[in-house]
Amino acid sequence: QVQLVESGGGLVQAGGSLRLSCAASGRSFSGYAMGWFRQVPGKEREFVAAITWSGTITYYADSVKGRFTISRGNARNTVYLEMNSLKAEDTAVYYCVAGFGPLGWKTENTDESDYWGQGTQVTVSS
């Protein structure tokens, strides 16, 4: 069993920055890619970014490319999302995910074996 806990969400002005963190725990946690999805009420979850276990490959949604940066901590059980130049349309609940299909995540294809955090609210005001 893997548990994911997000933190760092909050309220920020448009054009500002925010840094999200996600910490994974569990004896079985090894070799997992990690990433971020977001969701607003009435809409499906949307892929944001992902990173492989080694950290050598990253994936980004076109809507955040060039503005967001995903990275892993040295212990590899923590993933970060640096969000810059935030826009009102970035407002959503952001969910951390861990699994073995990051390329599939990019096309909104998640797997039943994926693990999910509880979500953290990001609100961008203008």
N, C-alpha and C positions, 0 to 999 in steps of 0.2 A: 504494500500500500504506500502511495506517495501523497503527501500533503503539500499544497502550494498556498502561500500567503502573500498577497500583494500589499503594498504600502506606497505612499507618496502622492496619492490623489488629492485634489483640492480645487480651489477656485483661483483662476488666473486671468489676467487681462489679455485680450487679443494682442498678438505680437510677442507675448511673453514666453517663458519657458517653464517646464516642469519635468521632474525626474521621477519615474516610477521604478519600484523595486519588487522583485518576487523571489522569495526564498523557498527552496524545496527541501523536504525532509523525508526520510524513509530508508530503511535498509536496502530496498530494491532499487534505489535511485542510482543508475549508472548508465552512461551512454545515451542519455536522453537529449534530443533537441528541445529547445524551449522557444516560446514565442508569445505574442500578444494578439488578442482579438479585442474588438470593441462592439458595443451594442447600445442602441437607443430604443426607447419604447416604441413598439409597433414595427420594428425592423429586425431582420435576421442579424446574427453575429457576423461581423466583417473582419477579415484578416487585416492585420496591421503590419507585423514584422515577425521574423523568426531567425534563429541562429542555430547552427549545428552544435553537437557536443564539443567538438574541437574549437569552435569559434571561427573557423576558417571560411565559412560560407554564411552569408546573410541574405535574407530576402525581405523585400519591402513592397507594400502596396503602392501603386502609383500615386495615390492621394497623399502619401506622407513622405515619399522619396525626396531626399535632399533636406528634409526638415527634422526627421526623427532618426535616431541612431540606437541600434540595439547592441548590447554587449553582455559578456558573462564575467562574473567574478573569477578570481584565481582558483577558488575551490570548485567551480563549475556547477554548484548547486544554487547559484544566484544569477538572475538575469535582470538587466536594467533596460529602461527605455528612456532615453533623453529626448524630450520633445521641445523643439524650438519653433519660433515663428508660428505660434498656435493660432488657430482660426476658430471661429464660433462653431463651425461644422465638425470640429474635433471633439466637441462635447459628447460624452458617452460614458458608460461603465466599461472600464478596461479590465479584461480577464487574462490572466496568465495561463499558459498551456504548456504541458510537457508530454512528449511522445516521440515517435520514430518516423513521422511523415511530414517533415517541414515543407517539402515541395508540394505535397498535397494540400497543406494548409493554405498555401498561396492562392490556390484555386477554390478555396472555401470547403475543401474536403477534409473533414475531421474524421476521427476513428473512435469507435466505442472504447478502445483501450487508452485513449488520451486522458490525462489528468487535468483538472481545471481548478483554478483558485476561486475564491468567493467574489472577486471583483472589487474594483476601487473606482469611485466616481471622479471624473474629470469634468470640470465645468469651465468653459472659456467665455468670458463676457466681452462685449464690445462697447 
